[in-house]
Amino acid sequence: MRNRRAPIVCLIAALALSGCMGRTAPVAVAPATYGAPAPMAYAGPMPAVGGAYQLGPGDRLRVVIYGQEGLTNTYAIDAAGAITLPLIRSVPARGRTPAGLASEITARLRNGYIRDPSVAVEIESYRPFFILGEVAAPGQYPYVPNMTVESAVAIAGGFSTRAKRGAVTLTHTDASGSGRFLVPLSTPIGPGDTVFVSERWF
């Protein structure tokens, strides 16, 4: 009896292991560039837009300087990555967080302008995202928090009849750098990202 049970036990174990091996987590790998495999892979959620958000050209900011109504206003980050305020003029904003920019403005105002300034920086509107390729209306669109690739495609009028719908290429830049990733439609996108929908070949 023991000799007969051994093959059955081995068969059950093999089936169980094969089932486990088949349930791997989906991983999206950055597409190859100019014939060479890209070194990056992406398998987790994109960073959320929040306190660690890196400012960039196209963002519009509400700068509040408490007790100084004449200085409180909305400012756009220009192509050079700076905002221009009264008294202290150009202040670099690209790559800073809102809190970091507020600290820089505070330090500059304290240097001979306002004795004890209190500054807050809020994002009034984010820089746009871009969607290209096989969608009905490719182009530039306003970014809305919590957007995904799928909602970006919907804003652009949906897929064209020739679109490859399973995954798209997302170009994303954050504090760690920039990269292109092949991602599913449920992937969050950030301000300034570019979504590219490729054409299917059959």
Beta strands, then each sheet from edge to edge (+ up, - down):
strand 1: 28-29
strand 2: 41-42
strand 3: 60-65
strand 4: 73-76
strand 5: 82-85
strand 6: 89-92
strand 7: 119-125
strand 8: 129-133
strand 9: 139-141
strand 10: 168-174
strand 11: 177-183
strand 12: 194-197
sheet 1: 1+ 2-
sheet 2: 4+ 3- 7+
sheet 3: 5+ 6-
sheet 4: 9+ 8- 12- 10+ 11-
end
